[in-house]
Structures are given as C-alpha cells and as structure tokens.
Amino acid sequence: MSLAARTLKNIASLDPKAQAAFTRFALAAQEVAATMRCDYIAIAGNRNWTEQDALYAQGRTTPGKKVTNARGGYSNHNFGIAIDFGVFSKIVGEYLDETQPRVADKVHRACAELAEDNGLAWGGNWESFQDTPHYEVATLLTLEQKRVRYAQKGSVL
C-alpha cells in the first residue's frame, strides 16, 4: 500500500529523525483505515512559529473557528515532531472529520492503537483535551526544554 502525496509531503516536512517512525505509522494506519473504507492522510506537519501564531489567532482575533490552543513555540508541530491526520472517505474523498465526526473518531481510535508501537504519542490520550487527529514523537522533554534544545541544536531529537 502506498501513501498519499499529501502524507508524504507532510512527513518530509518533519525532523529527519522523526520521518521513519511516521512513515511506518502512516503505512500501518492506512491499512487499518482501509478496512473501514477510509483513507488516513497526514493533513498538517511541521509549522514555523509565525504559522502557529496565525492558527492560534484564528477564532480569537481573526475570522474562523479555533483550531489550536498553542501559540508559536508551544506546539510540537513547531519542532518537526508532530503530524495531524485526517479521515477521508475512500468512495467520495469527503473529509469525514468535519462531515461525519463519529465515523472519523472511530477511525482515529483504531489507528491510534498503532501509535505507541511506532514511538508516537496520540493526542486522544491527553487529559486536558482530546486532539484525536494529532500524533507526535514521544519525548520526555517539557515544551520549555524543547524550545531551548531547538534553539541550540535545531532539533529536539
């Protein structure tokens, strides 16, 4: 099974040390999603801090709905170690996270069972809020430690 061009592009945007884990995960997750007549496609990878701040402003100071609780430097997307996946219908290509959230949630939960085996943490396990499309390389670093390490070395891994 091959990965969608969008998934490959988002994986390529990550820290090189994170790419293999996400590739393995994406291939396995795509197989799981296919059993439910869906595609599991990476829709967001690495973002710089300016892009993150623009997303954070959405629904607060700019039009649109809120899509993140993280400002620039406070998202693992900013360190090239996180990807958000979307669930799409194999039949019509429809983005199910927006149109059929119950179906999408079922697919996210099934795919999430593969995360830990690939060294990834799933946002659906967070206590403060659930971010079921989100996966990140599991580290033991705080965000402050990640910001410092990233500034010093250009990588948190």
Long-range contacts (C-beta under 8 A, 24 or more apart in sequence): 1-27, 1-30, 1-31, 1-34, 3-27, 3-30, 4-39, 4-41, 4-42, 6-41, 6-42, 6-43, 7-41, 7-42, 9-42, 9-45, 10-42, 10-43, 10-44, 10-45, 10-46, 10-83, 11-42, 11-45, 11-83, 12-45, 13-45, 13-46, 13-80, 14-45, 14-46, 14-80, 14-81, 14-83, 15-46, 15-79, 15-80, 15-81, 15-137, 15-155, 15-156, 15-157, 17-155, 17-157, 18-80, 18-81, 18-137, 18-157, 21-118, 21-119, 21-120, 21-137, 22-83, 22-118, 22-120, 22-135, 24-118, 25-114, 25-115, 25-118, 25-120, 25-135, 26-85, 28-114, 28-118, 29-85, 29-111, 29-114, 32-107, 32-110, 32-111, 32-113, 32-114, 33-87, 33-107, 33-110, 33-111, 34-90, 36-103, 36-106, 36-107, 36-110, 37-89, 37-90, 37-91, 38-87, 38-88, 38-89, 38-90, 38-96, 38-103, 38-107, 39-87, 39-88, 39-89, 39-90, 39-93, 40-85, 40-86, 40-87, 40-88, 40-107, 40-111, 41-85, 41-86, 41-88, 42-83, 42-84, 42-85, 42-86, 43-84, 43-85, 43-86, 43-133, 44-77, 44-83, 44-84, 45-77, 45-80, 45-82, 45-83, 46-77, 46-78, 46-80, 47-75, 47-77, 47-78, 48-72, 48-78, 49-73, 49-78, 52-77, 52-78, 69-129, 73-143, 73-147, 74-143, 76-136, 76-137, 76-146, 78-150, 79-146, 79-150, 79-155, 79-156, 80-155, 81-136, 81-137, 81-139, 81-156, 81-157, 82-134, 82-135, 82-136, 82-137, 83-134, 83-135, 83-136, 84-131, 84-133, 84-134, 84-135, 85-111, 85-133, 85-135, 86-133, 97-133, 104-132, 105-132, 108-132, 108-133
